Amino acid sequence: MLAIIGGSGLTQLASLDLIRREVVRTPYGEPSGALTFGRLCNRPVVFLARHGYGHTIPPHRVNYQANLWALHQAKVDAIISVASVGGIRADLCPGTLIVPDQIIDYTWGRKSTFHDSSEEPVVHIDFTEPYDAALRRRILAAGAAAGETLIDGAVYAATQGPRLETAAEINRLERDGADLVGMTGMPEAALARELGIPYAAINVVANFAAGRASSAGGICFDSIDVVLREAMGRVRRVLDHICEA
């Protein structure tokens, strides 16, 4: 069963044939909301709104451990994350859909592992390639089938939030090799890897990052809403084709 975690702009799947909603308890507390089980193009899917169904949970307060554990308990075999980002690279303009292939983690203070007890042996995971290669290919193929352009590969910088970055911070991220900036990619990807669940992402560029292009003098939040409404419709078409394949 495929799991979809929806971020800003994707708090529900309109095309999901709803079967049930299930409130889940985990050893790590409560997830962002109930798991929504249904069928998408006749395939079983479970959906979770990362920020809650009322979009009330800021990035630094998302219970990533509980969210991933709840999906693990539901026995999902793959997770697709959908998240909005800021575009650092000049060609990644608002509305662009991207399937990232690398992460740089700048977050702090988040519970980022399931192996945090002094009573257990130390556990390391290989995180050389943070996104599952086969799942990335599946997303890219679905994009092609849907007639939607998806950029193959980019470096995602995960920042703490909830504030957006300064122009100087974006310059630093670019020097570090980042192409995109978001607030929820970590520790979500690492926790999925610890649980052995294939994980990949579809990132939607909502705006140019601070100090870049149309955001040179500041970020216009009204235009972000317009961009996300249109772009998330294209993301839904890609998700439909993933489930049709």
C-alpha positions in Angstrom: 0.0 0.0 0.0 1.3 3.4 -1.0 1.4 6.2 1.6 1.2 9.9 0.6 2.2 12.6 3.0 0.8 15.9 2.0 2.4 19.2 2.9 1.4 22.8 2.4 -1.2 23.0 -0.5 -2.1 19.3 -0.3 -4.1 18.6 2.8 -6.5 16.2 1.1 -6.7 14.1 -2.1 -10.0 15.0 -3.9 -9.8 11.9 -6.1 -9.3 9.5 -3.2 -12.2 7.0 -2.9 -12.5 7.2 0.9 -12.8 3.9 2.8 -12.2 5.0 6.4 -10.2 7.3 8.7 -8.3 5.8 11.6 -6.9 7.6 14.6 -3.6 6.0 15.5 -1.7 5.9 18.7 2.1 5.3 18.6 4.9 4.9 21.2 6.1 8.3 20.0 2.8 10.2 20.6 0.1 11.3 18.2 0.6 11.7 14.4 -0.4 15.0 12.7 -3.9 13.6 12.2 -5.9 10.5 11.5 -4.8 8.2 8.7 -7.1 8.4 5.7 -7.5 5.1 3.9 -8.9 4.8 0.4 -8.4 3.9 -3.2 -6.8 6.0 -5.8 -7.3 4.7 -9.3 -8.4 1.4 -7.7 -5.1 1.1 -5.7 -5.0 1.1 -1.9 -3.6 4.4 -0.6 -3.2 5.9 2.9 -3.0 9.7 3.1 -1.6 11.8 6.0 -1.6 15.6 6.2 1.8 16.5 7.6 0.7 19.8 9.1 -2.7 18.5 10.2 -5.9 18.6 8.2 -6.4 22.3 9.3 -2.8 23.1 8.5 -2.1 24.1 12.1 1.2 22.3 12.9 4.4 24.3 12.0 7.3 22.4 10.5 9.4 22.3 13.7 6.5 20.9 15.7 5.5 18.1 13.4 5.8 14.8 15.2 7.8 13.1 12.5 8.5 10.0 14.6 4.7 9.4 15.2 3.8 10.1 11.6 6.4 7.6 10.2 5.6 5.0 12.9 1.9 5.2 12.2 2.5 4.5 8.5 4.8 1.7 9.4 2.1 0.2 11.6 -0.3 0.5 8.6 2.2 -1.7 6.7 2.8 0.7 3.8 5.4 -0.4 1.3 6.4 3.1 0.0 6.0 6.7 1.0 5.7 9.7 -1.3 6.2 13.1 0.3 4.7 16.1 -1.3 6.1 19.4 -0.1 6.4 23.0 -1.2 9.8 24.6 -1.4 11.6 27.8 -2.4 13.7 27.8 -5.6 17.3 28.7 -5.2 18.6 27.7 -8.6 17.6 30.2 -11.2 15.7 27.7 -13.5 13.6 26.4 -10.6 10.8 29.0 -10.9 7.5 29.0 -9.1 5.2 26.1 -10.3 8.1 23.8 -11.1 7.8 20.2 -10.0 11.0 18.5 -8.9 12.0 15.0 -7.7 15.0 15.7 -5.5 17.9 13.3 -5.1 19.9 14.7 -2.3 19.4 16.5 1.1 21.5 18.8 3.3 20.1 18.9 6.8 20.2 22.3 8.7 17.4 21.4 11.2 18.1 21.2 14.9 16.4 19.9 18.1 14.0 17.6 16.2 13.6 14.0 17.3 15.4 12.4 14.4 15.9 8.7 15.2 14.0 5.8 16.6 17.3 4.5 18.1 17.8 7.0 20.9 18.0 4.8 24.0 21.2 4.2 26.0 19.8 0.7 26.6 20.0 -0.3 22.9 23.0 -0.9 20.7 24.0 2.1 18.5 22.3 1.9 15.1 23.6 3.6 12.0 21.8 3.7 8.6 23.4 4.3 5.2 22.1 7.6 4.0 24.4 8.1 1.0 21.3 8.2 -1.3 18.5 9.6 0.9 15.7 9.0 -1.6 14.8 5.5 -2.9 16.0 5.2 -6.5 13.3 2.9 -7.7 10.5 5.0 -6.2 12.1 8.1 -7.8 12.0 6.4 -11.2 8.4 5.4 -10.6 7.4 9.1 -9.9 9.3 10.3 -13.0 7.7 7.7 -15.2 4.3 8.7 -13.9 5.0 12.3 -14.6 5.9 11.5 -18.2 2.7 9.4 -18.6 0.6 12.3 -17.2 2.3 14.8 -19.6 3.7 16.7 -16.7 7.3 17.9 -16.6 9.2 16.9 -13.5 12.8 17.9 -12.9 15.0 14.9 -12.2 17.3 15.6 -9.3 18.1 18.5 -7.1 19.6 19.1 -3.7 17.1 19.9 -1.0 18.2 22.1 2.0 16.1 21.3 5.1 15.9 24.4 7.4 14.3 24.8 10.8 11.5 27.2 10.2 8.9 28.3 10.7 10.3 31.6 9.5 11.6 31.9 5.9 15.3 32.4 5.3 17.2 35.7 4.9 18.8 36.5 1.6 22.3 35.9 3.1 21.2 32.4 4.4 20.0 31.5 0.9 23.4 32.6 -0.5 25.0 30.3 2.0 22.8 27.4 1.1 23.7 27.9 -2.6 27.4 27.9 -1.7 26.8 24.6 0.1 25.3 23.2 -3.1 21.6 23.4 -2.4 19.1 24.0 -5.2 15.9 24.1 -3.1 14.9 25.0 0.4 12.2 23.6 2.6 11.4 22.8 6.2 10.0 19.3 6.4 12.3 17.0 4.4 14.2 16.0 7.6 14.1 14.0 9.7 11.2 12.5 7.7 13.4 10.9 5.1 15.9 9.5 7.7 13.1 8.0 9.8 11.6 6.3 6.8 15.1 4.8 6.0 15.4 3.6 9.6 12.1 1.7 9.2 13.1 0.3 5.8 10.3 2.0 3.9 11.2 3.3 0.4 10.7 7.1 0.5 10.8 9.8 -2.3 9.5 13.3 -2.7 7.7 15.5 -5.1 8.7 19.1 -4.4 6.6 22.0 -5.7 8.4 25.4 -6.0 6.0 27.9 -4.4 8.3 30.9 -4.8 11.8 32.0 -5.5 13.9 31.8 -2.3 14.7 35.1 -0.4 16.7 37.5 -2.4 16.2 35.8 -5.8 14.3 37.0 -8.9 10.8 38.0 -7.9 11.6 37.6 -4.2 14.6 40.0 -4.4 12.8 42.6 -2.3 10.6 40.2 -0.2 8.3 37.2 -0.7 4.7 37.7 -1.8 2.5 35.3 0.1 -0.6 36.0 -1.9 1.2 34.7 -5.1 2.3 31.6 -3.3 -1.3 30.5 -2.7 -2.1 31.0 -6.4 1.0 29.0 -7.5 0.2 26.1 -5.1 -3.4 25.8 -6.1 -2.4 25.3 -9.8 0.7 23.2 -9.2 -1.0 20.8 -6.7 -3.5 20.0 -9.4 -0.6 18.8 -11.5 0.8 16.8 -8.6 -2.5 15.1 -8.2 -2.4 14.0 -11.8 1.0 12.5 -11.3 -0.2 10.7 -8.2 -3.1 9.3 -10.2 -0.7 7.9 -12.8 1.5 6.4 -10.2 -1.5 4.4 -8.9 -2.6 3.5 -12.4 0.8 2.0 -13.3 
